[in-house]
Amino acid sequence: MTLLIRRAVLAASMIGLAAFGSGPAAAGDCTGYVVGVRPVSQYNHARGSGFLAVRTGPGSSFQQIGEVYRGDEVSVYDRRGNWYAITCMSGRCTNPLWGAPVPSGWVSRKYISADGVCP
């Protein structure tokens, strides 16, 4: 009788796991928020305050192509050392003070608070 109960529990567990999807989450299923930068009310592009620079590559020597702001929601899809490749999802970055709307590029990882399956 105990063996029958164990088999029933195992079968129920396997059915339950199958209901959660076809497999594990893939890298890139990661959402983050911009943190640790001054508020946009202190924005000064020349001084580099009130925003987080979005760059063409993973490093401060790469060209700035956009901006994201404290509280903006971003999708994280790659990582190189201390840099994340991101795309703006919502927030002030959809209508930035400088650069194209909805920027996509590289940002310093220390300013992103991310959850999910991150690269």
Beta strands, then each sheet from edge to edge (+ up, - down):
strand 1: 29-34
strand 2: 52-55
strand 3: 64-68
strand 4: 73-80
strand 5: 83-90
strand 6: 104-108
strand 7: 112-117
sheet 1: 6+ 5- 4+ 1- 7+
sheet 2: 2+ 3-
end
